[in-house]
Amino acid sequence: MEFKSLRNIESSFRQIRLFTVVLLAICACVTLYALGKSYAFAERQRQKIYVLDQGKSLMLALSQDAAQNRPVEAREHVRRFHELFFSMAPDQAAIESNINRALFLSDKSAYGYYKDWNEKGYYNRIIAANITQTVAVDSVCCDFERYPYHVVTYARQMIIRESNITERSLITECDLQNTVRSDNNPQGFMIERFRILENKDLRTIER
């Protein structure tokens, strides 16, 4: 009887050890699964890019790779620069505000145009004649095969006077360098070697 009891005790210990091993294996599997899901969730969160729409609204853009969004950001950077640099109202404060914001997006090559126009009284004539100038960017062609990225922009200017509206073609080129993102430069690009290739009248509409 004693031998049978010992065998029963030994069998019970083996069963307990088996249950313990199985339980530990299940716990390890659950832990590994939880860690894997947590890592995958963290990766998905890092792939979300928040885009400010001219500082007014917040949109969530999903991308498998943040680098894939750089072409879109590059075109938006150039488009925004042209809108700020070439859109003007007959108001000194408004002109200076737009120019200052545009110069945060570019180097001294754009500042050279501003300085030249300012010395020639271009902005003063806009204010004195009550002229409104707007720009509509038609296309931004970027070459992402080489760095810095070369960009050619095609746009139309509308010069609105009391008596008429003059439509002008505007073609520019520049290079884009990557730089640090900031509140003044959310896309993280810097315009370099900015040049105006064409800026001529297309037609005048009498009002």
C-alpha positions in Angstrom: 0.0 0.0 0.0 2.8 2.3 0.8 4.4 1.7 -2.6 1.0 2.5 -4.3 0.7 5.7 -2.3 4.1 6.8 -3.3 3.3 6.2 -6.9 0.1 8.2 -6.6 2.0 11.1 -5.0 4.7 11.0 -7.7 2.0 10.9 -10.4 0.3 13.9 -8.8 3.5 15.9 -8.8 4.1 15.1 -12.5 0.6 16.3 -13.3 1.1 19.5 -11.3 4.4 20.1 -13.1 2.7 19.5 -16.4 -0.1 21.9 -15.6 2.5 24.5 -14.4 4.5 24.2 -17.6 1.4 24.5 -19.8 0.2 27.5 -17.8 3.6 29.2 -18.1 3.6 28.5 -21.9 0.1 30.0 -22.2 1.1 33.1 -20.2 4.3 33.5 -22.4 2.2 33.2 -25.6 -0.3 35.8 -24.3 2.5 38.1 -23.3 4.3 37.8 -26.7 1.0 38.4 -28.5 0.3 41.5 -26.4 3.8 42.9 -27.0 3.5 42.2 -30.8 0.1 44.0 -31.0 1.5 47.0 -29.0 4.5 47.3 -31.2 2.3 47.2 -34.3 0.0 49.8 -32.9 2.9 52.1 -32.1 4.2 51.7 -35.6 0.8 52.7 -37.0 0.8 55.8 -34.8 4.2 56.9 -36.1 2.9 56.7 -39.7 0.3 59.4 -39.0 1.2 62.9 -40.2 -0.7 65.9 -39.0 -1.1 68.6 -41.7 -2.1 72.2 -41.0 -4.3 73.8 -43.6 -2.9 77.4 -43.6 -3.1 77.3 -39.8 -6.9 77.0 -39.7 -7.8 73.4 -39.6 -6.2 70.1 -38.6 -6.4 67.2 -41.0 -5.0 63.7 -40.4 -3.0 62.2 -43.3 -2.1 58.5 -43.2 1.0 57.3 -45.0 3.0 54.1 -45.0 6.2 56.1 -45.0 6.5 59.7 -44.1 9.1 60.2 -46.8 6.4 59.4 -49.4 4.6 62.6 -48.4 7.7 64.8 -49.2 6.7 65.5 -52.8 3.3 66.8 -51.7 4.9 68.9 -49.0 7.5 70.3 -51.5 4.8 71.4 -53.9 2.7 72.9 -51.1 5.8 74.8 -49.8 6.5 76.3 -53.3 2.8 77.1 -53.8 2.5 78.8 -50.5 5.6 80.9 -51.1 4.2 82.2 -54.4 0.9 83.0 -52.8 2.5 85.0 -50.1 5.3 86.7 -52.2 3.1 87.7 -55.2 -0.3 88.4 -53.6 -0.7 92.0 -52.5 -3.3 94.4 -51.3 -3.2 98.2 -51.2 -2.2 98.1 -47.6 1.4 98.5 -46.3 1.0 96.3 -43.3 -0.6 93.5 -45.3 2.2 93.6 -47.9 4.9 93.5 -45.2 3.2 90.7 -43.4 3.0 88.5 -46.5 6.6 89.3 -47.6 8.0 88.5 -44.2 6.1 85.2 -44.1 7.3 84.3 -47.6 11.0 85.1 -46.7 10.9 82.5 -43.9 10.4 79.9 -46.8 13.3 81.1 -48.9 16.9 82.3 -48.9 18.3 85.7 -49.9 17.6 85.1 -53.6 13.9 86.0 -53.0 14.9 88.9 -50.7 16.9 90.3 -53.6 13.7 90.7 -55.7 11.9 92.3 -52.7 14.7 94.7 -52.1 14.9 95.7 -55.8 11.1 96.2 -56.1 11.0 98.2 -52.9 13.8 100.5 -54.0 12.0 101.1 -57.3 8.8 102.1 -55.5 6.8 99.1 -56.8 4.9 98.5 -53.5 4.3 102.3 -53.0 2.7 102.4 -56.5 0.4 99.5 -55.6 -0.8 101.3 -52.5 -1.1 104.7 -54.2 -3.1 103.3 -57.2 -5.3 101.1 -55.0 -4.2 97.9 -56.9 -4.9 94.4 -55.7 -2.6 91.7 -57.0 -3.4 88.0 -56.7 -1.7 84.8 -58.0 -3.0 81.4 -59.0 -0.5 78.6 -59.2 -1.3 76.4 -62.2 1.4 73.7 -61.7 4.5 73.0 -59.7 7.0 70.7 -61.5 9.5 69.1 -59.2 12.5 67.0 -60.1 13.0 64.5 -57.2 15.6 62.5 -59.0 18.4 64.7 -57.9 19.1 66.8 -54.8 18.6 69.7 -54.2 15.2 69.3 -55.9 14.8 71.6 -58.9 11.3 73.2 -59.2 9.7 75.1 -62.0 6.4 76.9 -61.2 3.8 78.0 -63.7 1.3 80.6 -62.4 -1.0 83.5 -63.4 -1.1 86.9 -61.9 -4.2 89.1 -61.8 -3.5 92.8 -61.3 -6.9 94.4 -60.4 -7.3 98.1 -60.9 -10.4 100.3 -60.8 -10.5 100.5 -64.6 -9.3 97.1 -65.7 -7.8 93.7 -64.8 -4.5 92.6 -66.3 -3.7 89.0 -66.5 0.0 88.1 -66.5 1.9 84.9 -66.9 4.4 84.0 -64.2 7.1 81.3 -64.5 9.8 80.8 -61.9 12.4 78.3 -61.0 14.2 77.4 -57.8 16.0 74.7 -55.8 14.6 73.1 -52.7 16.8 72.1 -49.7 15.6 70.1 -46.7 15.7 72.1 -43.5 14.3 72.0 -40.0 10.5 72.3 -39.6 9.2 75.2 -37.6 6.0 77.2 -37.1 7.2 79.6 -39.8 8.3 76.7 -42.1 6.0 73.7 -41.4 7.0 71.7 -44.5 10.7 71.8 -43.7 12.1 73.1 -47.0 14.2 76.1 -48.0 13.9 77.8 -51.5 17.3 78.6 -52.9 18.4 80.3 -56.2 14.9 81.7 -56.8 14.6 83.2 -60.3 11.7 84.7 -62.3 11.9 83.4 -65.8 8.9 85.1 -67.3 6.4 87.7 -66.1 4.5 89.2 -69.0 1.1 90.6 -69.8 -1.4 88.1 -71.5 -4.5 90.3 -71.7 -6.3 93.2 -70.2 -10.0 93.2 -69.4 -11.8 96.6 -69.2 -14.2 96.9 -66.3 
